[in-house]
Amino acid sequence: MSLVRQMLVLGALLPAMLLAGCEECPTFEACEGTDRDISDEDTHSDTDTEVDPGEEAYSGNCTGCHGADGISGYATDLPDVVPDLSESDLDDIITNGTGTMPAISMTADEQADVISYVIATFGG
């Protein structure tokens, strides 16, 4: 089978395979037109994962230089420095910048969330 044909087959099958694991989803086409009342069901409460606000703020403000893993960017490797920094140190660095790092503009809540995330993730 040619590569183009394989890609077309995969493109056609992939959505069906993804939906097959979500039979309880209110938007799943198999539920449409049935007498099953799914409007009041919380069908995803066991599988929903909440995004950590610190991780979200880190992703939006820090990954460009430090990388998602804290080491794959061109800036300082966070696991090497965060264990030696206090929350106050991190707050000062984010607010005022240091060395080649510029000051980062965030809300107070975002900054607190980022600091908590960075300490929990890279603090050793």
N, CA, C and O atoms as a GROMACS GRO file, in nm:
protein
  496
    1MET      N    1   0.086  -0.117   0.000
    1MET     CA    2   0.000   0.000   0.000
    1MET      C    3   0.091   0.123   0.000
    1MET      O    4   0.187   0.130   0.076
    2SER      N    5   0.060   0.219  -0.086
    2SER     CA    6   0.143   0.339  -0.095
    2SER      C    7   0.129   0.423   0.032
    2SER      O    8   0.032   0.410   0.106
    3LEU      N    9   0.226   0.508   0.054
    3LEU     CA   10   0.226   0.595   0.172
    3LEU      C   11   0.106   0.689   0.171
    3LEU      O   12   0.044   0.712   0.274
    4VAL      N   13   0.073   0.741   0.055
    4VAL     CA   14  -0.042   0.832   0.045
    4VAL      C   15  -0.170   0.758   0.083
    4VAL      O   16  -0.253   0.810   0.158
    5ARG      N   17  -0.185   0.637   0.032
    5ARG     CA   18  -0.306   0.560   0.063
    5ARG      C   19  -0.312   0.526   0.212
    5ARG      O   20  -0.419   0.531   0.272
    6GLN      N   21  -0.197   0.490   0.272
    6GLN     CA   22  -0.192   0.461   0.415
    6GLN      C   23  -0.234   0.583   0.496
    6GLN      O   24  -0.309   0.570   0.594
    7MET      N   25  -0.188   0.700   0.456
    7MET     CA   26  -0.223   0.823   0.528
    7MET      C   27  -0.372   0.852   0.516
    7MET      O   28  -0.435   0.896   0.613
    8LEU      N   29  -0.430   0.827   0.398
    8LEU     CA   30  -0.574   0.848   0.380
    8LEU      C   31  -0.655   0.753   0.466
    8LEU      O   32  -0.755   0.794   0.527
    9VAL      N   33  -0.614   0.628   0.473
    9VAL     CA   34  -0.685   0.529   0.556
    9VAL      C   35  -0.674   0.569   0.703
    9VAL      O   36  -0.774   0.566   0.775
   10LEU      N   37  -0.554   0.605   0.747
   10LEU     CA   38  -0.535   0.646   0.887
   10LEU      C   39  -0.618   0.770   0.918
   10LEU      O   40  -0.678   0.779   1.025
   11GLY      N   41  -0.621   0.865   0.824
   11GLY     CA   42  -0.700   0.986   0.844
   11GLY      C   43  -0.848   0.958   0.858
   11GLY      O   44  -0.919   1.028   0.931
   12ALA      N   45  -0.895   0.855   0.789
   12ALA     CA   46  -1.037   0.819   0.798
   12ALA      C   47  -1.068   0.741   0.925
   12ALA      O   48  -1.176   0.756   0.981
   13LEU      N   49  -0.974   0.659   0.970
   13LEU     CA   50  -0.998   0.574   1.087
   13LEU      C   51  -0.971   0.642   1.220
   13LEU      O   52  -1.036   0.609   1.320
   14LEU      N   53  -0.878   0.735   1.223
   14LEU     CA   54  -0.838   0.796   1.350
   14LEU      C   55  -0.953   0.861   1.426
   14LEU      O   56  -0.966   0.835   1.545
   15PRO      N   57  -1.037   0.944   1.362
   15PRO     CA   58  -1.148   1.002   1.439
   15PRO      C   59  -1.241   0.896   1.498
   15PRO      O   60  -1.289   0.911   1.611
   16ALA      N   61  -1.267   0.790   1.424
   16ALA     CA   62  -1.354   0.684   1.475
   16ALA      C   63  -1.291   0.614   1.594
   16ALA      O   64  -1.360   0.582   1.691
   17MET      N   65  -1.159   0.590   1.587
   17MET     CA   66  -1.091   0.525   1.698
   17MET      C   67  -1.092   0.613   1.822
   17MET      O   68  -1.107   0.563   1.933
   18LEU      N   69  -1.075   0.744   1.804
   18LEU     CA   70  -1.076   0.834   1.918
   18LEU      C   71  -1.214   0.841   1.983
   18LEU      O   72  -1.226   0.842   2.105
   19LEU      N   73  -1.318   0.846   1.901
   19LEU     CA   74  -1.454   0.853   1.955
   19LEU      C   75  -1.498   0.722   2.019
   19LEU      O   76  -1.584   0.722   2.107
   20ALA      N   77  -1.440   0.612   1.977
   20ALA     CA   78  -1.482   0.482   2.031
   20ALA      C   79  -1.456   0.473   2.180
   20ALA      O   80  -1.527   0.401   2.250
   21GLY      N   81  -1.357   0.544   2.230
   21GLY     CA   82  -1.326   0.539   2.372
   21GLY      C   83  -1.411   0.633   2.454
   21GLY      O   84  -1.393   0.642   2.576
   22CYS      N   85  -1.501   0.704   2.391
   22CYS     CA   86  -1.578   0.806   2.461
   22CYS      C   87  -1.727   0.785   2.438
   22CYS      O   88  -1.798   0.878   2.400
   23GLU      N   89  -1.775   0.664   2.461
   23GLU     CA   90  -1.915   0.632   2.436
   23GLU      C   91  -2.011   0.710   2.524
   23GLU      O   92  -2.125   0.731   2.485
   24GLU      N   93  -1.968   0.752   2.639
   24GLU     CA   94  -2.056   0.822   2.732
   24GLU      C   95  -2.061   0.971   2.706
   24GLU      O   96  -2.136   1.043   2.773
   25CYS      N   97  -1.984   1.021   2.609
   25CYS     CA   98  -1.977   1.163   2.582
   25CYS      C   99  -2.110   1.214   2.528
   25CYS      O  100  -2.164   1.154   2.434
   26PRO      N  101  -2.165   1.321   2.583
   26PRO     CA  102  -2.293   1.372   2.535
   26PRO      C  103  -2.291   1.411   2.388
   26PRO      O  104  -2.397   1.415   2.325
   27THR      N  105  -2.176   1.439   2.331
   27THR     CA  106  -2.172   1.477   2.191
   27THR      C  107  -2.145   1.359   2.101
   27THR      O  108  -2.136   1.376   1.979
   28PHE      N  109  -2.131   1.239   2.157
   28PHE     CA  110  -2.106   1.120   2.077
   28PHE      C  111  -2.229   1.091   1.992
   28PHE      O  112  -2.341   1.083   2.042
   29GLU      N  113  -2.207   1.077   1.862
   29GLU     CA  114  -2.318   1.063   1.769
   29GLU      C  115  -2.409   0.944   1.799
   29GLU      O  116  -2.527   0.948   1.766
   30ALA      N  117  -2.357   0.840   1.860
   30ALA     CA  118  -2.439   0.722   1.889
   30ALA      C  119  -2.550   0.754   1.988
   30ALA      O  120  -2.652   0.684   1.990
   31CYS      N  121  -2.534   0.855   2.068
   31CYS     CA  122  -2.636   0.892   2.166
   31CYS      C  123  -2.746   0.978   2.105
   31CYS      O  124  -2.855   0.989   2.161
   32GLU      N  125  -2.718   1.038   1.989
   32GLU     CA  126  -2.817   1.124   1.926
   32GLU      C  127  -2.937   1.043   1.879
   32GLU      O  128  -2.922   0.933   1.825
   33GLY      N  129  -3.053   1.098   1.899
   33GLY     CA  130  -3.174   1.034   1.851
   33GLY      C  131  -3.224   0.920   1.938
   33GLY      O  132  -3.319   0.852   1.901
   34THR      N  133  -3.162   0.898   2.052
   34THR     CA  134  -3.208   0.794   2.142
   34THR      C  135  -3.292   0.857   2.251
   34THR      O  136  -3.299   0.979   2.262
   35ASP      N  137  -3.356   0.773   2.332
   35ASP     CA  138  -3.437   0.826   2.441
   35ASP      C  139  -3.354   0.842   2.568
   35ASP      O  140  -3.408   0.873   2.674
   36ARG      N  141  -3.226   0.822   2.558
   36ARG     CA  142  -3.138   0.834   2.675
   36ARG      C  143  -3.120   0.980   2.711
   36ARG      O  144  -3.079   1.061   2.628
   37ASP      N  145  -3.152   1.015   2.836
   37ASP     CA  146  -3.137   1.152   2.883
   37ASP      C  147  -2.998   1.168   2.940
   37ASP      O  148  -2.967   1.117   3.048
   38ILE      N  149  -2.915   1.238   2.867
   38ILE     CA  150  -2.777   1.257   2.913
   38ILE      C  151  -2.750   1.401   2.954
   38ILE      O  152  -2.637   1.436   2.987
   39SER      N  153  -2.854   1.485   2.952
   39SER     CA  154  -2.834   1.626   2.980
   39SER      C  155  -2.790   1.654   3.123
   39SER      O  156  -2.719   1.752   3.148
   40ASP      N  157  -2.829   1.569   3.218
   40ASP     CA  158  -2.794   1.594   3.357
   40ASP      C  159  -2.677   1.508   3.406
   40ASP      O  160  -2.638   1.517   3.522
   41GLU      N  161  -2.622   1.427   3.318
   41GLU     CA  162  -2.514   1.338   3.360
   41GLU      C  163  -2.380   1.410   3.359
   41GLU      O  164  -2.352   1.491   3.270
   42ASP      N  165  -2.299   1.381   3.456
   42ASP     CA  166  -2.162   1.430   3.459
   42ASP      C  167  -2.075   1.315   3.409
   42ASP      O  168  -2.019   1.239   3.487
   43THR      N  169  -2.066   1.304   3.277
   43THR     CA  170  -2.006   1.184   3.219
   43THR      C  171  -1.855   1.183   3.221
   43THR      O  172  -1.795   1.078   3.198
   44HIS      N  173  -1.791   1.296   3.248
   44HIS     CA  174  -1.645   1.299   3.242
   44HIS      C  175  -1.580   1.333   3.375
   44HIS      O  176  -1.459   1.356   3.379
   45SER      N  177  -1.653   1.338   3.482
   45SER     CA  178  -1.595   1.383   3.609
   45SER      C  179  -1.482   1.294   3.656
   45SER      O  180  -1.390   1.342   3.724
   46ASP      N  181  -1.485   1.165   3.622
   46ASP     CA  182  -1.378   1.077   3.666
   46ASP      C  183  -1.253   1.090   3.582
   46ASP      O  184  -1.145   1.052   3.627
   47THR      N  185  -1.265   1.143   3.462
   47THR     CA  186  -1.150   1.147   3.373
   47THR      C  187  -1.100   1.288   3.345
   47THR      O  188  -0.990   1.304   3.293
   48ASP      N  189  -1.177   1.390   3.379
   48ASP     CA  190  -1.130   1.526   3.356
   48ASP      C  191  -1.008   1.554   3.443
   48ASP      O  192  -1.005   1.520   3.561
   49THR      N  193  -0.911   1.617   3.383
   49THR     CA  194  -0.794   1.658   3.460
   49THR      C  195  -0.789   1.810   3.459
   49THR      O  196  -0.800   1.874   3.355
   50GLU      N  197  -0.771   1.864   3.576
   50GLU     CA  198  -0.763   2.007   3.589
   50GLU      C  199  -0.621   2.050   3.559
   50GLU      O  200  -0.525   1.986   3.603
   51VAL      N  201  -0.607   2.157   3.484
   51VAL     CA  202  -0.476   2.209   3.452
   51VAL      C  203  -0.427   2.291   3.571
   51VAL      O  204  -0.499   2.378   3.620
   52ASP      N  205  -0.306   2.264   3.615
   52ASP     CA  206  -0.245   2.340   3.723
   52ASP      C  207  -0.225   2.483   3.674
   52ASP      O  208  -0.160   2.504   3.571
   53PRO      N  209  -0.280   2.583   3.744
   53PRO     CA  210  -0.265   2.721   3.698
   53PRO      C  211  -0.119   2.764   3.692
   53PRO      O  212  -0.082   2.847   3.608
   54GLY      N  213  -0.035   2.711   3.779
   54GLY     CA  214   0.108   2.743   3.775
   54GLY      C  215   0.174   2.687   3.651
   54GLY      O  216   0.256   2.752   3.587
   55GLU      N  217   0.136   2.564   3.617
   55GLU     CA  218   0.191   2.502   3.496
   55GLU      C  219   0.144   2.578   3.372
   55GLU      O  220   0.221   2.598   3.278
   56GLU      N  221   0.019   2.619   3.374
   56GLU     CA  222  -0.035   2.695   3.261
   56GLU      C  223   0.037   2.830   3.246
   56GLU      O  224   0.073   2.868   3.135
   57ALA      N  225   0.058   2.900   3.356
   57ALA     CA  226   0.129   3.028   3.352
   57ALA      C  227   0.276   3.008   3.313
   57ALA      O  228   0.332   3.089   3.239
   58TYR      N  229   0.338   2.900   3.363
   58TYR     CA  230   0.476   2.868   3.326
   58TYR      C  231   0.483   2.843   3.176
   58TYR      O  232   0.573   2.895   3.108
   59SER      N  233   0.390   2.765   3.123
   59SER     CA  234   0.388   2.735   2.980
   59SER      C  235   0.375   2.861   2.896
   59SER      O  236   0.438   2.873   2.792
   60GLY      N  237   0.294   2.954   2.942
   60GLY     CA  238   0.272   3.076   2.867
   60GLY      C  239   0.380   3.181   2.880
   60GLY      O  240   0.394   3.267   2.793
   61ASN      N  241   0.459   3.174   2.986
   61ASN     CA  242   0.556   3.281   3.012
   61ASN      C  243   0.702   3.237   3.017
   61ASN      O  244   0.792   3.320   3.000
   62CYS      N  245   0.728   3.109   3.040
   62CYS     CA  246   0.864   3.066   3.070
   62CYS      C  247   0.923   2.964   2.973
   62CYS      O  248   1.045   2.957   2.956
   63THR      N  249   0.838   2.884   2.911
   63THR     CA  250   0.890   2.773   2.829
   63THR      C  251   0.968   2.820   2.708
   63THR      O  252   1.056   2.748   2.660
   64GLY      N  253   0.939   2.938   2.658
   64GLY     CA  254   1.012   2.989   2.542
   64GLY      C  255   1.161   2.999   2.567
   64GLY      O  256   1.240   2.982   2.474
   65CYS      N  257   1.202   3.026   2.689
   65CYS     CA  258   1.344   3.039   2.723
   65CYS      C  259   1.397   2.920   2.802
   65CYS      O  260   1.509   2.874   2.779
   66HIS      N  261   1.317   2.868   2.895
   66HIS     CA  262   1.363   2.761   2.984
   66HIS      C  263   1.323   2.622   2.937
   66HIS      O  264   1.377   2.522   2.985
   67GLY      N  265   1.229   2.614   2.843
   67GLY     CA  266   1.179   2.485   2.797
   67GLY      C  267   1.073   2.431   2.892
   67GLY      O  268   1.069   2.469   3.009
   68ALA      N  269   0.988   2.345   2.841
   68ALA     CA  270   0.881   2.288   2.922
   68ALA      C  271   0.936   2.208   3.039
   68ALA      O  272   0.875   2.202   3.146
   69ASP      N  273   1.052   2.147   3.018
   69ASP     CA  274   1.113   2.065   3.122
   69ASP      C  275   1.214   2.141   3.208
   69ASP      O  276   1.279   2.082   3.294
   70GLY      N  277   1.226   2.272   3.185
   70GLY     CA  278   1.316   2.354   3.264
   70GLY      C  279   1.462   2.344   3.223
   70GLY      O  280   1.547   2.413   3.279
   71ILE      N  281   1.492   2.260   3.125
   71ILE     CA  282   1.632   2.244   3.084
   71ILE      C  283   1.652   2.246   2.932
   71ILE      O  284   1.767   2.256   2.887
   72SER      N  285   1.548   2.238   2.855
   72SER     CA  286   1.566   2.227   2.710
   72SER      C  287   1.571   2.361   2.638
   72SER      O  288   1.588   2.364   2.516
   73GLY      N  289   1.555   2.470   2.710
   73GLY     CA  290   1.565   2.602   2.648
   73GLY      C  291   1.708   2.652   2.650
   73GLY      O  292   1.799   2.583   2.696
   74TYR      N  293   1.726   2.772   2.600
   74TYR     CA  294   1.861   2.830   2.598
   74TYR      C  295   1.896   2.903   2.727
   74TYR      O  296   2.012   2.938   2.749
   75ALA      N  297   1.797   2.927   2.810
   75ALA     CA  298   1.821   3.000   2.936
   75ALA      C  299   1.868   2.904   3.046
   75ALA      O  300   1.882   2.784   3.024
   76THR      N  301   1.892   2.959   3.161
   76THR     CA  302   1.939   2.883   3.277
   76THR      C  303   1.856   2.758   3.300
   76THR      O  304   1.733   2.763   3.292
   77ASP      N  305   1.921   2.646   3.329
   77ASP     CA  306   1.852   2.522   3.362
   77ASP      C  307   1.793   2.536   3.502
   77ASP      O  308   1.867   2.546   3.601
   78LEU      N  309   1.663   2.536   3.512
   78LEU     CA  310   1.596   2.560   3.639
   78LEU      C  311   1.628   2.458   3.748
   78LEU      O  312   1.642   2.497   3.863
   79PRO      N  313   1.640   2.328   3.716
   79PRO     CA  314   1.674   2.234   3.824
   79PRO      C  315   1.810   2.262   3.888
   79PRO      O  316   1.836   2.217   4.000
   80ASP      N  317   1.896   2.335   3.818
   80ASP     CA  318   2.027   2.369   3.872
   80ASP      C  319   2.023   2.487   3.969
   80ASP      O  320   2.109   2.498   4.056
   81VAL      N  321   1.924   2.576   3.954
   81VAL     CA  322   1.923   2.697   4.036
   81VAL      C  323   1.807   2.707   4.134
   81VAL      O  324   1.822   2.765   4.242
   82VAL      N  325   1.691   2.653   4.098
   82VAL     CA  326   1.572   2.669   4.182
   82VAL      C  327   1.590   2.613   4.323
   82VAL      O  328   1.542   2.675   4.418
   83PRO      N  329   1.658   2.499   4.342
   83PRO     CA  330   1.672   2.448   4.479
   83PRO      C  331   1.741   2.546   4.575
   83PRO      O  332   1.722   2.538   4.696
   84ASP      N  333   1.821   2.637   4.521
   84ASP     CA  334   1.894   2.732   4.604
   84ASP      C  335   1.823   2.866   4.620
   84ASP      O  336   1.876   2.957   4.685
   85LEU      N  337   1.703   2.879   4.562
   85LEU     CA  338   1.631   3.006   4.566
   85LEU      C  339   1.507   2.997   4.655
   85LEU      O  340   1.439   2.895   4.658
   86SER      N  341   1.480   3.104   4.726
   86SER     CA  342   1.358   3.112   4.807
   86SER      C  343   1.243   3.164   4.721
   86SER      O  344   1.264   3.209   4.609
   87GLU      N  345   1.123   3.158   4.776
   87GLU     CA  346   1.009   3.216   4.706
   87GLU      C  347   1.032   3.364   4.682
   87GLU      O  348   0.999   3.416   4.575
   88SER      N  349   1.088   3.432   4.779
   88SER     CA  350   1.116   3.574   4.766
   88SER      C  351   1.218   3.600   4.655
   88SER      O  352   1.203   3.694   4.577
   89ASP      N  353   1.321   3.516   4.646
   89ASP     CA  354   1.420   3.529   4.539
   89ASP      C  355   1.354   3.513   4.402
   89ASP      O  356   1.378   3.592   4.311
   90LEU      N  357   1.270   3.410   4.389
   90LEU     CA  358   1.202   3.386   4.263
   90LEU      C  359   1.108   3.501   4.228
   90LEU      O  360   1.101   3.542   4.112
   91ASP      N  361   1.038   3.552   4.326
   91ASP     CA  362   0.949   3.666   4.305
   91ASP      C  363   1.028   3.786   4.253
   91ASP      O  364   0.986   3.853   4.159
   92ASP      N  365   1.143   3.812   4.313
   92ASP     CA  366   1.228   3.924   4.271
   92ASP      C  367   1.280   3.903   4.129
   92ASP      O  368   1.280   3.997   4.049
   93ILE      N  369   1.323   3.782   4.097
   93ILE     CA  370   1.376   3.752   3.963
   93ILE      C  371   1.268   3.771   3.857
   93ILE      O  372   1.293   3.830   3.752
   94ILE      N  373   1.147   3.721   3.884
   94ILE     CA  374   1.038   3.734   3.787
   94ILE      C  375   0.998   3.881   3.772
   94ILE      O  376   0.974   3.927   3.660
   95THR      N  377   0.990   3.954   3.882
   95THR     CA  378   0.946   4.093   3.880
   95THR      C  379   1.048   4.186   3.816
   95THR      O  380   1.012   4.276   3.740
   96ASN      N  381   1.176   4.166   3.848
   96ASN     CA  382   1.280   4.260   3.807
   96ASN      C  383   1.375   4.207   3.700
   96ASN      O  384   1.452   4.283   3.641
   97GLY      N  385   1.370   4.076   3.675
   97GLY     CA  386   1.466   4.017   3.583
   97GLY      C  387   1.601   4.001   3.651
   97GLY      O  388   1.623   4.051   3.762
   98THR      N  389   1.691   3.932   3.584
   98THR     CA  390   1.827   3.914   3.637
   98THR      C  391   1.917   3.871   3.522
   98THR      O  392   1.876   3.792   3.437
   99GLY      N  393   2.039   3.921   3.521
   99GLY     CA  394   2.130   3.885   3.412
   99GLY      C  395   2.066   3.916   3.277
   99GLY      O  396   2.028   4.029   3.251
  100THR      N  397   2.055   3.814   3.193
  100THR     CA  398   1.994   3.833   3.061
  100THR      C  399   1.843   3.811   3.063
  100THR      O  400   1.777   3.834   2.962
  101MET      N  401   1.787   3.767   3.174
  101MET     CA  402   1.643   3.745   3.183
  101MET      C  403   1.573   3.878   3.208
  101MET      O  404   1.605   3.950   3.303
  102PRO      N  405   1.477   3.911   3.123
  102PRO     CA  406   1.401   4.035   3.146
  102PRO      C  407   1.295   4.014   3.254
  102PRO      O  408   1.262   3.902   3.290
  103ALA      N  409   1.244   4.124   3.305
  103ALA     CA  410   1.130   4.119   3.396
  103ALA      C  411   1.012   4.061   3.319
  103ALA      O  412   0.994   4.091   3.201
  104ILE      N  413   0.931   3.979   3.385
  104ILE     CA  414   0.816   3.916   3.322
  104ILE      C  415   0.690   3.978   3.381
  104ILE      O  416   0.674   3.983   3.503
  105SER      N  417   0.601   4.023   3.295
  105SER     CA  418   0.477   4.086   3.340
  105SER      C  419   0.368   3.980   3.356
  105SER      O  420   0.326   3.918   3.258
  106MET      N  421   0.323   3.961   3.480
  106MET     CA  422   0.215   3.867   3.511
  106MET      C  423   0.128   3.930   3.618
  106MET      O  424   0.167   4.026   3.685
  107THR      N  425   0.008   3.875   3.633
  107THR     CA  426  -0.074   3.917   3.746
  107THR      C  427  -0.010   3.859   3.873
  107THR      O  428   0.072   3.768   3.866
  108ALA      N  429  -0.048   3.912   3.987
  108ALA     CA  430   0.005   3.863   4.114
  108ALA      C  431  -0.030   3.715   4.134
  108ALA      O  432   0.052   3.638   4.183
  109ASP      N  433  -0.152   3.677   4.096
  109ASP     CA  434  -0.193   3.536   4.109
  109ASP      C  435  -0.111   3.446   4.018
  109ASP      O  436  -0.067   3.339   4.060
  110GLU      N  437  -0.091   3.489   3.893
  110GLU     CA  438  -0.010   3.409   3.801
  110GLU      C  439   0.132   3.392   3.853
  110GLU      O  440   0.189   3.283   3.848
  111GLN      N  441   0.188   3.500   3.904
  111GLN     CA  442   0.324   3.495   3.955
  111GLN      C  443   0.334   3.401   4.074
  111GLN      O  444   0.428   3.322   4.082
  112ALA      N  445   0.240   3.408   4.165
  112ALA     CA  446   0.239   3.317   4.280
  112ALA      C  447   0.224   3.172   4.234
  112ALA      O  448   0.289   3.082   4.287
  113ASP      N  449   0.138   3.150   4.134
  113ASP     CA  450   0.118   3.015   4.081
  113ASP      C  451   0.245   2.963   4.013
  113ASP      O  452   0.281   2.846   4.031
  114VAL      N  453   0.311   3.048   3.937
  114VAL     CA  454   0.436   3.008   3.870
  114VAL      C  455   0.542   2.973   3.974
  114VAL      O  456   0.611   2.872   3.960
  115ILE      N  457   0.555   3.054   4.076
  115ILE     CA  458   0.655   3.029   4.180
  115ILE      C  459   0.628   2.895   4.247
  115ILE      O  460   0.720   2.816   4.267
  116SER      N  461   0.504   2.869   4.283
  116SER     CA  462   0.469   2.740   4.344
  116SER      C  463   0.499   2.625   4.250
  116SER      O  464   0.554   2.524   4.292
  117TYR      N  465   0.464   2.640   4.124
  117TYR     CA  466   0.489   2.534   4.024
  117TYR      C  467   0.638   2.511   4.006
  117TYR      O  468   0.683   2.396   4.004
  118VAL      N  469   0.716   2.618   3.993
  118VAL     CA  470   0.860   2.605   3.971
  118VAL      C  471   0.927   2.538   4.090
  118VAL      O  472   1.013   2.452   4.071
  119ILE      N  473   0.889   2.575   4.210
  119ILE     CA  474   0.947   2.513   4.329
  119ILE      C  475   0.908   2.365   4.336
  119ILE      O  476   0.992   2.280   4.365
  120ALA      N  477   0.782   2.335   4.311
  120ALA     CA  478   0.736   2.195   4.318
  120ALA      C  479   0.800   2.109   4.208
  120ALA      O  480   0.829   1.992   4.229
  121THR      N  481   0.820   2.168   4.092
  121THR     CA  482   0.868   2.092   3.977
  121THR      C  483   1.019   2.085   3.968
  121THR      O  484   1.075   1.980   3.936
  122PHE      N  485   1.087   2.195   3.996
  122PHE     CA  486   1.232   2.202   3.975
  122PHE      C  487   1.311   2.223   4.104
  122PHE      O  488   1.433   2.235   4.101
  123GLY      N  489   1.241   2.226   4.218
  123GLY     CA  490   1.306   2.256   4.344
  123GLY      C  491   1.387   2.144   4.403
  123GLY      O  492   1.453   2.163   4.505
  124GLY      N  493   1.384   2.030   4.343
  124GLY     CA  494   1.465   1.918   4.391
  124GLY      C  495   1.402   1.850   4.501
  124GLY      O  496   1.457   1.753   4.554
   0.00000   0.00000   0.00000
